[in-house]
Amino acid sequence: MTPEEMTQELIQQALQGTALVYFDGRLTEAALLLARAARSAGISVLVEGERLRPGLEQLLHEADYVVTSAHFPQEWSGEACIGDAMLEVASRLPNARMIISTRGTKGSVCLIKQPVEQGQAATEECLQHIIDNLSDQLQQSASSSSNNGSSSSPVCISSNGTHIQ
């Protein structure tokens, strides 16, 4: 659908009763109109960043949630390591509350923006160090499961309460 075909009435009908809208990063001109309308209506916006495309950056700026391919954060930010790239993506996207980057067989990394409450103690660590530690823990968990003869099942390892510098 082209932006010209998207009337306000059609957009309102599409958003009625909707809690979240998802965009795959394609047809960005039309998606941008719908994303802005969703945002102004208080509807959450999820955008997938698989690879750099025309108009994707504008669409990402409307996102509450961003899910990317393994290489997207580094390609878009120009940063060499995933930790620095994720922080750069987070700084470029002030509306994004959650940024998830898949990492293939290494799982995924989820960066959740949460304000540190006054008086709350937080441990400061470099994001790359956190990612490396969590990847090691995930690999150890997978190894111990396979050594015990148990079937592999999804594992979630979290770094709750870590303040990233």
N, C-alpha and C positions, 0 to 999 in steps of 0.2 A: 504494500500500500504506500502511496506517495503522500507527502505532507499536505498536498493540495486536496487530497481526497478525505482528509481527516477533519471533519467539522467538529465544533465544540460539542454538539449533540452526540455525535458518534463516540467521542472521547469520554463523555460523561456516562454513556451507556456501557462502554467497555470497562469503566472503573467501578461501576455500581456494585456494591457488595464485595469488593476486592480488598484483601488484606495486604497483598504483596504483588508487585509486578516484576517480571523477569525479562531481561534483555540479553541476547546472546552476542551483542556487539556488531550485528549486521543491520542494514537498513537504518543507519544511525539518525538520519534526518527525521524520519517518522517516529523512531523510538524516542528521540529527544523531546518531541512535543508531548508524547504520552508520559514520559518520565517526569517532566516538569509539572504536568497536570496532576499526576499521582502525588508528587511531593507536596504541592500546594493543598491537596485534599487530605494530607496526613497519611497517605498510603506508602508503605515501605517500598524501596526500589532496590532490586538486586541486579547487578550488571556483571556479566562474564567478560573477562579480558583474556582472550586466547592468544591474539597477536595484534600488533599495531595495525589499525585500520583508519581510514579517513573518518573524522567525527567521533571516534571512540573516546578521546580525551574529554570532550564536552559531555558525553553521556556518563562517563565515570564520575564527573563532578556532581551529578545528580544522585549518585548511589549512596544508599545507607549500608549496603553490603556489597562487597566485591569478591569475586572468585576468579582466580587467574590460573593460567597454565604455569608449569614449572619455570619456564624461561621468561615469561612476560615481565615480572618486576625488574629484572636485571636489564632487559632490552629497553624498557621504557625509561628507566631511571639512569641507565648508564653506569650503575654501580657494579663492582666486580663480585661482591658476595651477596648471598640471599638476605642476610640480616640487614645490611645497609640498604639494599634495594627495597625491602619491605618498609623500613622506616621512611625512606624517601617517598614511596607510594603513599604512605599514611599522611605524610606532611603535605603532599600535593592534593589530597582528597579530604578536605576538612569535614565534609558531611558523612564520610564513610565511618561507621561505627565498628565494622568488622571487615578484615581483609584476610582472605584465605588463599594460599598458593599451594597448588598440588605439587608433589615432588616425586611422582612416579612410585617406584618401589620403596622409597624412603617415607611414604605417607604424605602428610601435608602440614603446613604451618598456618596457624590461625592467630592473627594479631587483633586483639579486641581493645578498642580505646575506652578506657574508663578513667575518670578523674580520681586522683588520690585524695581522699578526704583529709581535711586538716587534722593534724595530730596522729594520723595513721602512719605507722612505721612501714617503710618499704625497702626491700633489698634492691640495690641498683646493680644491674649487670648489663653487659654488652649483648645485644640481641643475637649476634652470631654465636656467641658462647652458649647462650640458652638453646638455640637451635641445634648446635652440635651435641650438647649434653642430652637433649631429648631424643635426638636421632640415635645416639649410642644406647640409651635406655630402651628404646623401641627395638633396636636390633638385638639386644641382650634378651629381651622378653620373647621375641620371636625365636631366637636360638634355643632358649630353655624350653619353650613349648614343643619345638620339633625334637629336641633331645629326649623329652619325656614321653614321646610317642603320642602326644595329644594332638588333636586336629588344630590347625591354625584358625584363630578367630581374631576379629578386629580388636586392637588394643588402643586405648586412649591414655596418653601420658601428658600431664598438664604441669605448667609452671605457675600455678595460681599465686597471686600476690607479688609477682616480680615487677618492679618498676624499671622500665627500660630507659637508660640514659641517652 
